[in-house]
Amino acid sequence: MIDFCVIGSGVSGSTIAHLLSKKYSVHILDKARGPGGRASNKRFKQNLSFDHGVQYISPKSKEFLKLIKNLCKKKEAKIWTGNHLDFTFEKKDVSEKFIGTKGNNFISKYFTKKIKKSFQSPVKSIFYNKYFWEIKLETGENIQAKSIILTCPFAQSKKIAGKYLEKKISNLKINMEPNITTMLAFKNQKTVPISSMKFNDDILTWAAFENSKNRFHSSNSLWTLQSSIGWARKNISIYKKSKKVENTLISKFLNFTGYKKNKIIFKKTHGWRYSYNFVGSPYKSYWNKKLRLGLCADWFIGPKVESAWLSANDLAKKIK
Ligand SMILES: Cc1cc2nc3c(=O)[nH]c(=O)nc-3n(C[C@H](O)[C@H](O)[C@H](O)COP(=O)(O)OP(=O)(O)OC[C@H]3O[C@@H](n4cnc5c(N)ncnc54)[C@H](O)[C@@H]3O)c2cc1C
């Protein structure tokens, strides 16, 4: 029987799995097709890849900066250079923007290289039988583990771990906001000297020019558009049914840029029900030694990749 089953291969799941794997056997389960969670990179076919979640990382703590710089040395990460235009004219952001060399799921990929992982393995329920954990998957499969770590967004972890959580955790008010992201490709569009654009708009707030990350050469132009939170709140439950949602986000972009005449050859929209929460919790992670049940994720601390990494490090210390 494995020592630790980690649910989720996002930044927090892969970090805690990596730290625990130095001493214990670890198995990661994720419902998605690949690693990264909200930092995933969507690849549809060659030269058609988008960072549809995390856009870039700007480390604030010394420790996290050290990790990212080390990953730069290993050529897993790099600085996203070029023109980052800010039409909100907010306080000038001078911090460096780090991205993955091949995709923004680089932290998960790097940390889980040698760890046993099962994708397309959605966890349905968990049961503690006084000796070990029984983990039931939607596929009908059952997995047993001595300890379990959940790293999903708050609502999802609460749904799975429910009755095993202490009230101080299950009663937390964590408000994770939605986001709607559209991935877009134009045929033979002339390349532009822009890496990203931040808009002052009620609907469209961000556009990233994927080609500017220099990961592939293509005559097509790839853009990732992200919505405002307020607009996503109104549309997250209908974006799959109504093409109007996708079309509204795209036409905002076309109006801002004047790309109306360019031929769109690809579009795909993804809705993030739980993107991030701006207000964290009084805790950095959770460990119940008696049950051998742990939780770590960004939402304990804040809305960033760095929060997920810090939370996982905090949990590793508690387990030790
Ligand atoms: C649109 C968007 C833009 C963002 N931009 C930035 C940015 O520019 N910079 C930044 O620092 N942060 C950004 N963030 C926030 C960042 O993505 C998160 O803080 C971080 O990735 C969270 O990592 P995590 O491991 O805690 O959670 P997640 O990445 O959500 O990982 C949880 C994992 O659990 C899996 N899972 C869930 N339920 C189950 C289940 N039942 N069974 C099995 N697996 C399950 C999921 O598939 C997922 O892989 C953005 C987020 C979004 C959505």
The ligand as an ORCA input file, in Angstrom:
! r2SCAN-3c Opt
* xyz 0 1
  C      -7.624     32.093    -15.553
  C      -6.589     32.083    -14.470
  C      -5.496     32.930    -14.548
  C      -4.511     32.919    -13.541
  N      -3.412     33.701    -13.685
  C      -2.407     33.615    -12.786
  C      -1.178     34.290    -13.016
  O      -0.967     34.950    -14.038
  N      -0.200     34.170    -12.052
  C      -0.371     33.412    -10.927
  O       0.562     33.329    -10.102
  N      -1.535     32.746    -10.705
  C      -2.547     32.825    -11.603
  N      -3.703     32.106    -11.413
  C      -3.874     31.363    -10.153
  C      -3.131     30.017    -10.195
  O      -3.589     29.297    -11.300
  C      -3.405     29.216     -8.940
  O      -3.110     29.991     -7.805
  C      -2.581     27.914     -8.855
  O      -2.364     27.352    -10.112
  C      -3.323     26.945     -7.947
  O      -2.634     25.716     -7.852
  P      -3.224     24.556     -6.950
  O      -2.323     23.392     -7.114
  O      -3.453     25.044     -5.561
  O      -4.680     24.231     -7.542
  P      -5.074     23.639     -8.977
  O      -4.114     24.099     -9.999
  O      -6.520     23.964     -9.167
  O      -4.896     22.071     -8.813
  C      -5.932     21.242     -8.361
  C      -5.931     19.964     -9.174
  O      -6.899     19.080     -8.623
  C      -7.526     18.394     -9.664
  N      -8.828     17.912     -9.184
  C      -9.904     18.646     -8.789
  N     -10.907     17.836     -8.398
  C     -10.455     16.571     -8.535
  C     -11.018     15.291     -8.305
  N     -12.271     15.130     -7.842
  N     -10.277     14.197     -8.590
  C      -9.002     14.302     -9.076
  N      -8.420     15.496     -9.313
  C      -9.130     16.602     -9.044
  C      -7.630     19.416    -10.795
  O      -7.772     18.788    -12.053
  C      -6.311     20.166    -10.639
  O      -5.300     19.616    -11.465
  C      -4.674     32.067    -12.417
  C      -5.767     31.208    -12.347
  C      -6.705     31.195    -13.372
  C      -7.851     30.217    -13.316
*
